[in-house]
Amino acid sequence: QVQPVESGGGLVQAGGSLRLSCATSGTIFRSNDMGWYRQTPGKQRESVAVISSGGSSNYADSVKGRFTISRDNAKNTLYLQMSSLKPEETGVYYCNAIRSGILVLYWGKGTLVTVSS
């Protein structure tokens, strides 16, 4: 089973920035849309941002203007640049591949983002 590997999380003060990375197999990465998801305490996992295989992106309303999703197809790596972070965005961030609206991969371990107030 293929799982993505997320990294880049950590502790940051409110208003700060972090860049997350996600790596997975090249074949899956290059041929699918990719997305970032997060699970915050007491809430279900939610979609944060999605980028198509062609590079167009969409964001949850709550992160528009603050987060930027990008992909490097040569490195099979997905990124999420997060800025102006808020304490309520503390949680575990995951990535996945998406094909026709369906998640392709098993969930990885995610990367923990902690935003202190």
N, C-alpha and C positions, 0 to 999 in steps of 0.2 A: 504494500500500500504506500502511496506517495503522500507525504505530508510536507507542507511548507515549513520553513524555518524562519521565524521572526526574530528580530533583534533591534537594539537601539533604545529600548525603554529605560526608565530610570526615574530619579526623583528630581523634580524641578519646581521652582516657585511659581505661584500664579503670575501670569503674564509672560512666562518664559517660553522657550522653544525646545523642541526635540525633533530629531529626524529618525524615523523608523525605517527598517529595511526588511525585505522578505525575499527569500530565495527558494526556488523550487526547480523541478526538472525543466530543461530547456524546451522539450517538445510541448509540454503542457503550457509553459509560460508563453511561448511565442504564438501559440495558436488560439489562445483564449483571452477574453476580457479578464481583468484582475481587480480585486476589490479589497478594501480594508474594512474591518468590522471591529466593534468593541463591545465588551460586556462590563458595565459598571455595576457597583454593588446594588443589589435589589432589583435590577432590571434585566430584561432579556437582551441577548446579543442583538446589536443593531448595525445596519450598514452605515459607514461613514463616508466612503468615497469609492467610486468605480472608474476605471480607465479601460477603454476598449483596446482591442489589439492594434487598432489604428491610431490610438493616442488621444481620442476625445474623452473628456472626463465629466463626471457628475458628482455632486456633493449633497450630503444631508444639509438641510437648511441651517442647522445649528453650527455648522463648521465653515460655511461659505465665507470666503474672504480671509480665513485664518489658516486653513489647511490646504496643502497642494499635493496631489497625487501625481506620481510620475513613474515611468518604467524605462529600464535600460535593457533592451532586448539582446544586446551583445553579452551582457552579464547575467541575463536571466534573473534580474533583480527588480523588485518593486519598492518604491519609496513612498513615505508619507512625511512631508515636512509640516510640522505643527507649530503654530505660533499663537501668542496671546492665550496660552492655555489657562483653563479654569479648574478650580478644585473639583467640580462635579464631573470633570472628564477623567478623573482617576479611574483606572480599570485595566483590564487586560485587552490588548489589541491583537487582532488576528488578521491574517490575509487568506484569500482563497481565490481559486480560478472559477470563472463563471462561463457556462456555455448554454445559450438559449434560456437564460434565467435560472439555471440549475447549478448549484455548487458542485464542482468537479472533484475536489480533494477532501480527504479526511482533514479535520481540524488539527493544526499543530498545537504546540504548547502556548503559543502567544508570547507577547512581551508586555511586562507590567509597566504602566505609566502611573506615577504618583505625583499629583500636583498639590503642593502644600499652599495653604492660605497665609 
